Amino acid sequence: MPIVKVPEGRVIELPLEPHRFYEGMEDVGIGPRFGGHIRKGDWYLELGGPRFNYTSFLFAEFVEDYDQLTDGKFTLVGPELNEVPEESSFPFAYYIRVGGPALTIEYFPMVERSMTMGLGWIEGVMVIGARSQVWVRVAKKVVHKMTLKKIAQAARGMIKSLVLTADRIEQKMIIATPEMGGVNVIAPLMEQAKKDWEAYDATRATTVTDEEVDTFYGCTICRLIAPTHVCICAPERAPYCGFLEYTAMKVFAEVDPAGFIFPVEKEEMKDAVRGWYSGVDKAVYEKSSGRTRKVYLNSCIQYPTTN
Ligand code: SF4
């Protein structure tokens, strides 16, 4: 893979103080109700996705030596939104580097999820997928009030608001225009990112089994769209959506005990083959408002872990 030179880009300073996180964005909606699809004919800018065979990525990096980070620094390599014509489509790379004295790698999944939520909850911005399978669109209807700088600002604000230990956040967005080299610029960066993900995932891989723990975790995030929805996550059983795995769920439940992720005591094992536990049944019954009575951890067809 040839080594490519990425232009330096322009550096933009985002507001640092908490009361200024969303400064200048007062006319842009942010929150779960703004998530959703932007369809053909409705988008102004498209980044990544199938048009470029997903040669694009979203990279959240845990930076242990946080002194090397300049908080609020956003580097944009390539054009701003108002510098491209309608229905422009480019491959891209987006790096969000995060660190802080109290941020450890165990808590980093919270940063990754906050980042995805922060981006996907901006009015008129669609974000599908994560990491190397990402597809972003910005709608025509918001282009008069939207910039890539505001998108970076919202991502930073969301991470800072949800993960209090995320002390410094530095970002870089590369919009790879054909003049810059298009996918030829992004592909080698993505190869490196994949190696970094592999190393990061290896440090966080869990080796415990379902039998070795007393507590599983449940998730009700999708209650935002399906009021009785509840999922169960065990060390050997990540939820089907892939949102978080067991250790990340544990961290979420610890940091935000009143949040969407909650501990589930296994209690009595009723059937080892099916993975049937009395404590799991009780939890899903309560959390689903009585709609789901039973879960078999080891079946994806009969009483599955996602309901
Ligand atoms: S684990 Fe279940 S509730 Fe949580 S985000 Fe995934 S599908 Fe939704």
Boltz pocket constraint, residues with backbone or C-beta under 6 A from the ligand:
constraints:
  - pocket:
      binder: B
      contacts: [[A, 219], [A, 220], [A, 221], [A, 222], [A, 223], [A, 229], [A, 230], [A, 231], [A, 239], [A, 240], [A, 241], [A, 242], [A, 243], [A, 306]]
      max_distance: 6.0
